[in-house]
Amino acid sequence: MERDILILEDMRNQYHKKIGSYPSNIGELISAGFLKEIPREPFGKKYFIKEDHSIHSSVVKKRMELFID
């Protein structure tokens, strides 16, 4: 799931760079040709873009965190 979110964030950023605004939903990434299809969320739900342009799963509320010692 984290991999899918990272891909969606990359596509969102490419969209922003090319179009000049952020997509309001993941469907806009498909319409603009940045994605062929919406990745399947592993728990059967969906990914979405929040008002702050961040991408989330409708099931998992907290993203993975990387801790480095």
N, C-alpha and C positions, 0 to 999 in steps of 0.2 A: 504494500500500500504506500509506503513512504516513497518508493521508486516512482510510482504513478504520480504522486503529488509533485515530486521534483520535476518530472516531465511536464506536467501541466503548468507548473510555475515558469519553466523555461519557455513554453509556448505562449503563456500570458505575457512574458517580458518581450518576446519577439513581436507579438501582436502590438504591444504598446510602442515599441521602437518603430514599427512600420506604419501603424495607423495613427499614432499620436494620442490615443486614449486607451484605457484598459477595457477589456471585454466585461460586460455585466453578467454574462453567464458562459458556461463552457460551450454551449451550442454556437456561440459567435466564433469560437476558435475553429470549429468545423466549417461554418459558412465562409469564413475568410481563407480557408485552405491550410490552416496551421495544424489541424488534426484530421485524420480520416474518420475516427470514431471516438466516442467517450470511453476511456478505460473502464473495465468492470471493477467495481469496488468489491473486494474479496468477501465481504459479509452480505452481499446482495443489495446493498443500498446504493447511494450515489455520491459523487463529488460535486461540490458547488463552490462558487466564488462569493465571498462575503463583501459587504460594502467597502471594507478597507482593502479590497483587491486580493486578499489572502485566499488560498484554496484549502478546503477542508473536506473531510468525510462526514456524511450524515450520521455515522455510527460512532467512530472514534473521535473523542472530543479533544485529545491532547496528542500532539505530534511527538515523534521520537526525539530524544535529546542525546547528543553525543558528549560524553564526559571524557576528558583527556587528563591523565595524571602527569 
